[in-house]
């Protein structure tokens, strides 16, 4: 059972180590049921995060983020990074440059200090954007950077 009292499926666990000892860790999720990579509240990461799908940040990240899907930034999250993603939706604080293939959405109380290159930028009343904006179709070079990062 996990902390929520739910029963764990034995197929989600697999042995680790040369002899299949007692140590166990969760197996990767099945392809059909992609789950987002989550940086939880109170967790701090430094370096490069790469994910073919969605990344959700509720803690803090410093470095680079490459998401083939969406980057979801929760309220209270702090990101200081260069970001490449298909879609960025934020309620938190971002210091850095964003390249998005589809769009960037800032919901209150989001704060963004940096540049945005995206076909669409949507800013809700109460969110703050300070920086440079390049709108229109994302350049082939920027799209290639996202693909190469994955």
KAVEN-V949663 format. One record per pair of residues at least 6 apart in sequence whose C-alpha atoms are under 6 Angstrom apart, sorted by the first residue. I is the first residue (numbers start at 1). J is the second residue. If there is no record, write none. Layout:
i->(I I)
j->(J J)
This chain:
i->(1 1 12 12 13 13 13 14 15 16 16 36 36 37 38 38 38 39 39 39 40 40 41 41 42 43 44 44 44 45 46 46 46 47 48 48 48 49 50 50 51 52 52 53 53 54 54 54 55 56 56 56 57 58 58 59 60 60 60 61 62 62 62 63 64 64 64 65 66 66 67 68 68 69 70 70 70 71 72 72 73 73 73 74 74 75 75 76 77 78 78 79 80 80 80 81 82 82 83 84 84 84 85 86 86 86 87 87 87 87 88 89 89 90 90 91 91 91 91 92 93 93 93 94 95 95 95 96 97 97 97 98 99 100 101 101 103 103 103 103 104 105 105 106 107 107 108 108 109 109 110 111 112 113 113 114 115 115 115 116 117 117 118 118 119 119 119)
j->(7 8 26 27 25 26 27 24 24 23 24 54 55 55 55 56 57 57 58 59 58 59 58 59 59 59 59 60 61 61 61 62 63 63 63 64 65 65 66 67 67 67 68 68 69 69 70 71 71 71 72 73 73 74 77 77 77 78 79 79 79 80 81 81 81 82 83 83 84 85 85 85 86 86 86 87 88 88 89 90 90 91 92 91 92 91 92 92 92 93 94 94 94 95 96 96 96 97 98 99 100 146 100 100 101 102 100 102 103 104 104 104 105 106 110 107 108 109 110 110 110 111 112 112 112 113 114 114 114 115 116 116 117 118 118 138 118 119 120 121 121 121 122 123 124 127 126 127 126 127 127 128 129 130 131 131 131 132 133 133 134 135 135 138 135 136 137)
